[in-house]
Amino acid sequence: MMRRTFLAIFIMSMLVIVVGCSSADKKEEVHFLNGKIESVEYMDELIKVFNENNSKYEVVQEFQKDASNVLQTKLASGDVPDITSTDISQDYIDEGLFENLSDQNIWENINPTIKELVTDPKSGNQYKIATLESMAGVFYNKDLAPDGLPYDSWDNFITSLEKIKNENNVEGLVLGGKDSWTLGQLMELWGHGIFKQEYSIPQSKEILVENNQEVLKFDKPEGPINIFATRFTELDEKKLINENAVTASYEDQVKTFAEGKAVAMPQGLWGYNEVLKVNPDLNIGFIPFPPMIDGGNAVMLLGEDSTYSIPSDANVKEGALEFLKFILEKENLKEYSEFMSAPSAFTDVDAKWAANPDDFTEAKESSAHVGFTVFPSGFSGDESGRYVQAFLSGQYKSTEEFAKIYAEAWNTAWNNANNK
């Protein structure tokens, strides 16, 4: 009897030890919401390395194409990610929904321009950390356009584009509007660039944050929304954009350009990277967005890219910070810069990110620089793109009607976000 009792106690104690070890070995799950399709493959590999070498945390990646709206839903429902690469809106910062990252020991190594771009204009704090310097403009096929594409005026640009298109029987400016963000970024850079070029990037950000319609003039005939719509009407009528511009996906846009079937593609460096994956031998040139107004400047995006933020209500905040620090390790930053074909935001990272960096330098030196648009929550870049989709589909009677409805939707979102 005593022997059986001892055996039972021994077995019970061993079970307690095994269960205790199993519980101790279980990792906490860190939920990473990623909205950047081009980085998913790289992040999968980086997460794998992190998870294999970290005994406490297990990172799980969730990719969402419409990540801005998904993030808004998650924040409202309480299903909060621990870390996100989705750019965060001003009202999220104002409401205290994201961690202040100003005390992280990385800021002295970040390009001062990029640091300025991620600094909250109201508090002077940083709630997101960028890992890349972003550029966007018009990529063109140098073999189809050996003399380049002019960008000194709108008329010269479309005249040259039309000539090259017709001589080579290819598309002119290929769009991938099925993915609304591709059209939204055209509005926020090329369209909004009409007013942004008159101000510094921080000043433009303040104008957008305050929704200063005396400057923005979104509903006015002389405003940027109507001008943008008018110029794209011209491109459409001259058949300088693909007929399936609204139904072609981002992948279709990249593939068409990469296969030499289009003269040009308006995109950012993220698209350049995808083109090179399809056709690494394509002879690619780069120019700023030509001015949409007579006497205006060519503009190009010079901004922050691949930003990371941590929600204040993150369940595994320490794990999120540990993963963020791993992302920011120098070798990982170098590999990411080269994988994405974009310059690092960090001055101490030496990466071979492009075969032709001089083209980008020339474009930077000959254009006005604009930043990303600060959208009110409820009216993201994706939402902006959906209005452009509707316009290109012929759902508005005129460019003026489009501008009026666009402005109404923007103002409604801004008023809701600011409790007006």
Secondary structure as the mmCIF struct_conf table of DSSP 4:
data_model
#
loop_
_struct_conf.conf_type_id
_struct_conf.id
_struct_conf.beg_label_comp_id
_struct_conf.beg_label_asym_id
_struct_conf.beg_label_seq_id
_struct_conf.end_label_comp_id
_struct_conf.end_label_asym_id
_struct_conf.end_label_seq_id
HELX_RH_AL_P HELX_RH_AL_P1 MET A 2 ASP A 25
HELX_LH_PP_P HELX_LH_PP_P1 LYS A 26 LYS A 27
STRN STRN1 GLU A 28 ASN A 34
HELX_RH_3T_P HELX_RH_3T_P1 ILE A 37 SER A 39
HELX_RH_AL_P HELX_RH_AL_P2 VAL A 40 ASN A 53
BEND BEND1 SER A 55 LYS A 56
STRN STRN2 TYR A 57 PHE A 63
TURN_TY1_P TURN_TY1_P1 LYS A 65 ASP A 66
HELX_RH_AL_P HELX_RH_AL_P3 ALA A 67 SER A 77
TURN_TY1_P TURN_TY1_P2 GLY A 78 GLY A 78
BEND BEND2 ASP A 82 ASP A 82
STRN STRN3 ILE A 83 THR A 84
BEND BEND3 THR A 86 THR A 86
HELX_LH_PP_P HELX_LH_PP_P2 ASP A 87 SER A 89
HELX_RH_AL_P HELX_RH_AL_P4 GLN A 90 ASP A 94
TURN_TY1_P TURN_TY1_P3 GLU A 95 GLY A 96
STRN STRN4 PHE A 98 PHE A 98
TURN_TY1_P TURN_TY1_P4 SER A 102 ASP A 103
BEND BEND4 GLN A 104 GLN A 104
TURN_TY1_P TURN_TY1_P5 ASN A 105 ILE A 106
HELX_RH_3T_P HELX_RH_3T_P2 TRP A 107 ASN A 109
STRN STRN5 ILE A 110 ILE A 110
HELX_RH_AL_P HELX_RH_AL_P5 PRO A 112 LEU A 117
TURN_TY1_P TURN_TY1_P6 VAL A 118 VAL A 118
STRN STRN6 THR A 119 THR A 119
TURN_TY1_P TURN_TY1_P7 PRO A 121 SER A 123
STRN STRN7 GLN A 126 GLN A 126
STRN STRN8 ILE A 129 ASN A 141
TURN_TY1_P TURN_TY1_P8 LYS A 142 LEU A 144
TURN_TY1_P TURN_TY1_P9 PRO A 146 ASP A 147
BEND BEND5 ASP A 152 ASP A 152
HELX_RH_AL_P HELX_RH_AL_P6 TRP A 154 ASN A 168
TURN_TY1_P TURN_TY1_P10 ASN A 169 ASN A 169
BEND BEND6 VAL A 170 VAL A 170
STRN STRN9 GLU A 171 LEU A 173
TURN_TY1_P TURN_TY1_P11 GLY A 177 LYS A 178
BEND BEND7 ASP A 179 ASP A 179
HELX_RH_AL_P HELX_RH_AL_P7 SER A 180 LEU A 186
HELX_RH_PI_P HELX_RH_PI_P1 MET A 187 GLY A 191
TURN_TY1_P TURN_TY1_P12 HIS A 192 HIS A 192
HELX_RH_AL_P HELX_RH_AL_P8 GLY A 193 LYS A 196
TURN_TY1_P TURN_TY1_P13 GLN A 197 GLU A 198
BEND BEND8 TYR A 199 TYR A 199
HELX_RH_AL_P HELX_RH_AL_P9 ILE A 201 GLU A 210
TURN_TY1_P TURN_TY1_P14 ASN A 211 ASN A 211
HELX_RH_AL_P HELX_RH_AL_P10 GLN A 213 LEU A 216
TURN_TY1_P TURN_TY1_P15 PHE A 218 ASP A 219
BEND BEND9 LYS A 220 LYS A 220
TURN_TY1_P TURN_TY1_P16 PRO A 221 GLU A 222
BEND BEND10 GLY A 223 GLY A 223
HELX_RH_AL_P HELX_RH_AL_P11 PRO A 224 GLU A 237
TURN_TY1_P TURN_TY1_P17 LYS A 238 LYS A 239
STRN STRN10 ILE A 241 ILE A 241
TURN_TY1_P TURN_TY1_P18 GLU A 243 THR A 247
BEND BEND11 ALA A 248 ALA A 248
HELX_RH_AL_P HELX_RH_AL_P12 TYR A 250 ALA A 258
TURN_TY1_P TURN_TY1_P19 GLU A 259 GLY A 260
STRN STRN11 ALA A 262 GLY A 268
HELX_RH_AL_P HELX_RH_AL_P13 LEU A 269 VAL A 278
TURN_TY1_P TURN_TY1_P20 PRO A 280 ASP A 281
STRN STRN12 ILE A 284 ILE A 287
HELX_LH_PP_P HELX_LH_PP_P3 PRO A 288 PRO A 288
STRN STRN13 PHE A 289 PHE A 289
HELX_LH_PP_P HELX_LH_PP_P4 PRO A 290 PRO A 291
BEND BEND12 MET A 292 ILE A 293
TURN_TY1_P TURN_TY1_P21 ASP A 294 GLY A 295
HELX_LH_PP_P HELX_LH_PP_P5 GLY A 296 ALA A 298
STRN STRN14 VAL A 299 TYR A 308
STRN STRN15 SER A 309 SER A 309
STRN STRN16 PRO A 311 PRO A 311
TURN_TY1_P TURN_TY1_P22 SER A 312 ASP A 313
TURN_TY1_P TURN_TY1_P23 ASN A 315 VAL A 316
HELX_RH_AL_P HELX_RH_AL_P14 LYS A 317 ILE A 327
TURN_TY1_P TURN_TY1_P24 LEU A 328 LEU A 328
BEND BEND13 GLU A 329 GLU A 329
HELX_RH_AL_P HELX_RH_AL_P15 LYS A 330 MET A 340
TURN_TY1_P TURN_TY1_P25 SER A 341 SER A 341
BEND BEND14 ALA A 342 ALA A 342
STRN STRN17 SER A 344 SER A 344
BEND BEND15 ALA A 345 ALA A 345
STRN STRN18 PHE A 346 PHE A 346
TURN_TY1_P TURN_TY1_P26 THR A 347 ASP A 348
BEND BEND16 ALA A 355 ALA A 355
HELX_RH_AL_P HELX_RH_AL_P16 PRO A 357 GLU A 365
TURN_TY1_P TURN_TY1_P27 SER A 366 SER A 366
BEND BEND17 SER A 367 SER A 367
STRN STRN19 ALA A 368 VAL A 370
HELX_LH_PP_P HELX_LH_PP_P6 PHE A 375 PRO A 376
TURN_TY1_P TURN_TY1_P28 SER A 377 GLY A 378
BEND BEND18 PHE A 379 PHE A 379
HELX_RH_AL_P HELX_RH_AL_P17 GLY A 381 LEU A 392
TURN_TY1_P TURN_TY1_P29 SER A 393 GLY A 394
BEND BEND19 TYR A 396 SER A 398
HELX_RH_AL_P HELX_RH_AL_P18 THR A 399 ALA A 417
TURN_TY1_P TURN_TY1_P30 ASN A 418 ASN A 419
#
